[in-house]
C-alpha cells in the first residue's frame, strides 16, 4: 500500500487558517462579534489558542479576515455575473442584482452591514472595499460616462446596502431591485 504524500507546512497552515476563518464566520453570525470569545473560536475550529495567535494578532484581525473573505466572494459573484455585449448601464444594473443575490447568503448581510461597521474601523473597511467590490462599481460608473464617479459610487453602495438589509429582513427582492434599477438609470448621463 502506497503512503499518502505528506502535506507541506504551507498546506497545513492554509488549512488551519481556513478552519479559523470558517469557525469565526459561523460564530460571528450566530452570536455577533462582541459576544464571541476566542476560546469558542479555537474549539469550533479544532485548533489550539496558539494556532489562532500564530495566524491572527487578535479576534479583531480574524474578524477582518472573515469580512475580507466575504467581500472577495461578493466581488467574485459580481464580476462573474457580467454578460458580454451589455451597455455600461445594463452592466451596472446586472452587477447590482448580482450583489443583492450574493448578499442573500445566510448571515452575510448581518456580517457585512451590521457587525463589520460596529467592529472594524472605517479605514479597515475602506481598504477591504477598495480591494474588492468598491472598485467594480466605480469602474462601472466611469465606463457609463460619469465624471468623478467616486462620490456617486459611495452613495449607490449605501443604497444597495440598505436594500440588502431590507431583503435580509424579508422584504421582496423585486421591489428593491426595481427601485435600484430606476435609481441607477436616473443618475447616469
C-alpha positions, 0 to 999 in steps of 0.5 A: 500500500502506497503512503499518502504524500505528506502535506507541506507546512504551507498546506497545513497552515492554509488549512488551519487558517481556513478552519479559523476563518470558517469557525469565526464566520459561523460564530460571528453570525450566530452570536455577533462579534462582541459576544464571541470569545476566542476560546469558542473560536479555537474549539469550533475550529479544532485548533489550539489558542496558539494556532489562532495567535500564530495566524491572527494578532487578535479576534479583531484581525480574524474578524477582518479576515472573515469580512475580507473573505466575504467581500472577495466572494461578493466581488467574485459573484459580481464580476462573474455575473457580467454578460458580454455585449451589455451597455455600461448601464445594463452592466451596472444594473446586472452587477447590482442584482448580482450583489443583492443575490450574493448578499442573500447568503445566510448571515452575510448581510448581518456580517457585512452591514451590521457587525463589520461597521460596529467592529472594524474601523472605517479605514479597515473597511475602506481598504477591504472595499477598495480591494474588492467590490468598491472598485467594480462599481466605480469602474462601472460608473466611469465606463457609463460616462460619469465624471468623478464617479467616486462620490456617486459610487459611495452613495449607490453602495449605501443604497444597495446596502440598505436594500440588502438589509431590507431583503435580509429582513424579508422584504421582496427582492423585486421591489428593491431591485426595481427601485435600484434599477430606476435609481441607477438609470436616473443618475447616469448621463 
